[in-house]
Amino acid sequence: MNVLMIHGIGQEDSTREQLLEKWISSLHGIAPGLLSNANVEMAYYGTTLANWTTGHANAAVPMGAELTEINPLDVDELNFLTAAMEEAVKQNDIDESLIAANMDGVGHNAIPMDSIIGRRLVGLVRAIEKLSPAKGSILLRVVKQGYTYLSAPGAGTAVDNIVRPYLQKSPQVLLTHSLGTVIAFKLLREMEAAGIEIEIPLFITMGSPLGLDAFKKRLGPPSKKPNFVKKWINFYDPSDLVALGKKLDKPIFAAGIENDGTVNNPTNNAHGIVGYLPHKGVINALKEAIGK
């Protein structure tokens, strides 16, 4: 069986080989030899997307120990980031007064404070940071790189040109995380529309932002499980701020998607891949798909 792994954001400091080892080790720590007889690949786009992201930014938003680079003059980007942050704030019942109290410009020079959108984004970022710096910083980074992938001229094409050839193998199990779930879905949808016939017995998404309104609007319709995907299982930790505890079946995203929200991701942001892969649901689904 062919198994394709598609990673998430922030992997520019790792190599393809290092990520393969990390993912396989996480699985084999629970199920030794699970992928020993499989043809396993990692579609590595980390450096490419990171270069596009920083190349279209000229300021940085500090959040906890993290820095997320943005373009404060790009209103479309600010609107995308703000919409995602608004959804996270609403999902976590953060009081509007906390946001308002953090909309001043003291100690925060990344965004021009004469911008209403900029002031709102700063307030949202700071409010989420108070909820959890680790979770807030990873959400902002995912949203930023997601915006770059879906919107920056040339960025999506560059990433797609890397990942698309890996999807040609058939049959193939897809194991995807974070922004990798968005890339996989977008490409699979395009391949189906083009009439390309492949066989995906299992499509696993973990910590996916596909349920966020900002991502759904940017991807546009249709939101549907591709016909050549036999089974799609979405795993999420309810505390993962990137996934916002959202299922991906109807009415959130698409019909025919199974959801497992029993993940208890022990990483500090509840989003890390090493906290998703050992989950028993992921292991059992892979065993069934590859005949273990």
N, C-alpha and C positions, 0 to 999 in steps of 0.2 A: 504494500500500500504506500502511496505517496502521501506525505504529510508536509504541508506548507505552514510555516509560522510567519506572522506579520506583526511586528512589534509596534509599540506606541511611541510617544514623544520622548525627547530628552536622551536619546541614545547616541548622540554624535561623538561621545567620548569612548564608545565601545566599538568593537569590530563585529563583523558578521559572525566570525568564528566564536568570539566571546559570548555573543548573545545565544548562539546555538547551544553552547556548552551550558550556559546559565539555565535556559529553558528545559533542556533535556535532563539536566541534573535535578532540577526541581521536581520533574515528573518521576524520575527514576528513584528519587529518595523515598517515594511512597510506593511506587510500583516498579521494582527493579526489572530492567530489561524490556519495559513496555514498548519502546520504539526501536529495539535492537534490530529487528528485521524489516523496519520501514525505511523508505528513502526519504530522509528528512532534509528540508531546505529552510533557510531563513531569508525572506525578502527584505534586504537591508536598504533603507532609504534615509537613515538617520542624519548623516552628514549633509546630504543634498538638501533636505528640508530645513535643517538648521541654518545652512548658508543662505537660503532664500529668506528665512525668517529674519535673521539679523541684517541682511542686506536691504530690507524694506523697513528698517526701524532706525530711529535716531534719538530715542530716549528710553529710560528703563524705569519700570515701576518696582520699587523695592517691596517685598512682601515676605516677612519673616527673614529667613536667611537667603531667600531666592531673589533673583532679579529677572523680570520679564520685560524684554525689549518691545517697545511699541512705536508706532508712528503717530504722534499726537496731532499731526496735521491731516490725517486720513479720517474724515468723518465717518466713512463707511466702516472702517475698522473699529473706531470708537463705539459706533452703534452696535456692532456685532458683539464686542466684548461686554458692553453694558447690558445687552439683552440676556446674555448667558449668566452674568452676575446677578441680574434682577431675578432670574428664575431660581438660582441657588438661594438667594436671600428669602424668597417667598417659600421655597420648599423647607427651609430651616427656621421659619417663623422669626426672622430677625426683625426687630422693631424699627419702624421708620425713623424714630427719634435718634436711634444709634447711627443710622446712615447720615442723617442731617447734621449730627454733631461732628461727623468726620469729613465734612465736605469743604473744610477750610484748606488753605494752601500751606499751612505751617509745616516745614520739614518735608515737603513733597513737591519737588520742582519738575517732575517728569512731564506733567500735563499742564498746558497753559490754563491758569485758573480763571481766565475771563471766558472760558468755554463752559456753557451750561452742561454739555455732555461730559466734558472732562471733569468738572466738579462732581457730577453724579457718579462717574466711574470711580473716582478717588474715594468717595464716601462708601460705595459698595465694597471696594477692595479692602478698605480698612475695617469695615464692619465684619466681613467674612474672616479677615485675619484674626480678629478678636475671638471668633468662634473656634478657629483652628488654623494656626499659621501653616502647618504642613499641608492640610487639605486645601486651604485657600490658594497656596502657591502652586500646587500641582494643577488645580482647576484653571487658574489663569494661564498657565503655560500650555495646557491642552487646548484651551479656547483660542489662544493666540496662534499656535501652530496650525490649529484647525482652520482658522481664518486664512492664514497664508496658503494652505493647501487648496482651499476651496475658492479663493478669491484673487490672490496675487497673480498677475499675468505671468505665465510660464512656470509657476511653482507646481501647480497640479499636474501639468504635462510632464515635467521633469520627474516627479515622483511616480506617476502612472507608468511612464516608460521603463522604470526600474521594476515595478511590481508586476505589471501585466504579463510579461513573458513567463513568470513563474506559474501563472494561473492556467497555462495551456495544458499542463499534465492532467491526465484523467484515467481512472478515478483518483480523486485527491481529497484528503481531509484538510480543512482549513482551521487553524488555531490562531485566533487574533485577539489583540489587546488594545484598549484605549483608542487612539486615533487610527490604529491599524484596522479596527472594525469598520470605520468610516471609509477608509480607502478600499477595503475589500468589497464592501457593499456597493460602492459607486462603480467599481470596475466590473463586478458581476452583473449589475444592472445594465451597464453598457454592452457587455458581451451578449447578454440575452437579447437585447434590442437589435443587435447586429446579426442575430441568428446563429451565433457560435454555439456548438453543441459540446458541452463538457459534462462530467458526472462528479457531483460533490455529495458524497454519502453523508457527510457531517460538516456543518459550519458552526464553529464555537466562537462566540463573542464574549469577552470578559471586560468589565469596567467600561462599557461602551457609552459614549456621549450621543449616540444616534437618537435617543429619546428627548434630547434637549431641543426646544423650539428653535433656537438660533441655528442649529445644525440642520434640522428638518427643512426650515425655510430656505436655507442656502443650497441644500441638495435639490430641493424641488421634487415634484412628483415624477414617477409614482413611488410610493413607499410600499413595496411588496416583496415577498420572498421569491427569489428567482425560481422558476419551475425546475431547473436542473439541480437545485439544492434539495436533497431528500429530507434532511433533518437540520433544523437550525435551533441551537440551544444557546440562550443568553444567560450568563452568570453575572451576578452583581452582589456586592456587599451593600446593605442598606445605608451604611455609613460612608460609602465611597461618594465623595462630593462630585466627582466627574460624572458618574452615572445617575446621581441624584435619587438613588433608590427606585429607579423607574424600570418597569417591565417594558418589553419591546413588542408585545402583542397589541392587537386592537383594543382600545382606540388610540393608544400612544403612538404605535408605529405601523405594524403590519400583521396581517392574519397569518397563522400557521407557525408562529415562533413559540417555542417552549421557553419558559423562564424559571430560573432557580435563584431565589434570593436568600438562600441559606448560607451563603459564603460569609465566613468570619475572617476577614483579611487582617492579619496581624501586623502588616507594615504600618509605619507611623502615619501614613496618609490614607490607609485603607484602600489604596489603589494599586500598589505595586504588584508586578506580575508574579513575583515569588510567593505572594500571598494568595494568588488565584489558582495557579497550576496544581498545587497539591490537594485542592478540594476534591472530595470523594465523587461529586457529580461529574467533574471534568475527567477524572481518572476512569470512572465507569463508562462514560460516553465514549472515550477513546478506546477502551478495551473492546466494547461492542463493535465499534466501527472497523477496527483493524483485526478483529477476530482473535483477540487474546483470551 
